[in-house]
Amino acid sequence: MLYVREISDLMAAYPGRGFKMQEIVRYVAGGRRLDGRARYALHKSTLRALVALQEAGVVLVRPPRAARGGFALYRWLA
């Protein structure tokens, strides 16, 4: 799956720490500035990789606390 290696590199270095999606996407982007479509595509691909890691039991997802303006946290378990 695309971007699983980058996500695991980032999150495995800090096990137990919660990451916002924005932090993960910035890391996966590698410092590149992306336009709207490319950023959206990267976000979707990253989300798919995180869902796959969650299904594998490696990532724990804490859902957003507030209905609007809240954010999910992704935590590496292994």
C-alpha positions in Angstrom: 0.0 0.0 0.0 1.2 3.5 -0.8 2.8 5.6 2.0 2.7 2.8 4.6 6.5 2.9 4.9 6.6 6.6 5.5 3.8 6.5 8.0 5.5 3.6 9.9 8.8 5.5 9.8 7.2 8.5 11.5 4.9 6.8 14.0 7.2 4.0 15.0 9.8 6.5 16.1 7.3 7.8 18.7 5.2 4.9 19.9 2.3 5.9 22.0 2.2 9.5 20.8 -0.9 10.7 19.0 -0.5 12.3 15.6 -2.9 14.5 13.8 -3.7 13.8 10.2 -2.1 17.1 9.2 1.2 16.1 10.8 1.2 12.8 9.0 0.4 14.3 5.6 3.1 16.9 6.0 5.7 14.2 6.8 4.5 12.0 3.8 4.7 15.0 1.5 8.4 15.4 2.3 8.3 19.2 2.5 6.8 19.6 -0.9 4.2 22.3 -1.4 1.2 20.8 -3.1 -1.7 22.4 -4.9 -5.3 21.5 -3.9 -5.8 18.4 -5.9 -2.5 16.9 -5.1 -2.9 17.6 -1.4 -6.4 16.0 -1.5 -5.0 13.0 -3.3 -2.2 12.7 -0.8 -4.6 13.0 2.1 -6.9 10.3 0.7 -4.0 7.9 0.1 -2.6 8.5 3.6 -6.0 7.9 5.1 -6.3 4.6 3.2 -2.9 3.5 4.5 -3.9 4.4 8.1 -7.1 2.4 7.8 -5.1 -0.6 6.5 -2.7 -0.2 9.5 -5.7 0.1 11.8 -7.2 -3.1 10.5 -3.8 -4.8 10.9 -3.9 -3.8 14.6 -0.8 -1.6 14.4 -2.5 1.8 14.7 -5.1 3.0 17.2 -7.5 5.7 16.1 -9.1 8.1 18.6 -12.1 9.7 16.9 -12.7 13.4 16.9 -14.1 14.7 20.2 -16.1 17.6 18.9 -18.6 17.5 16.0 -17.0 20.4 14.2 -13.4 21.5 14.4 -12.3 18.3 16.1 -9.6 16.1 14.9 -8.7 12.4 15.2 -5.5 11.2 16.7 -3.6 8.2 15.3 -1.3 6.3 17.7 1.3 3.6 16.8 0.8 0.5 19.0 3.6 -2.0 18.1 
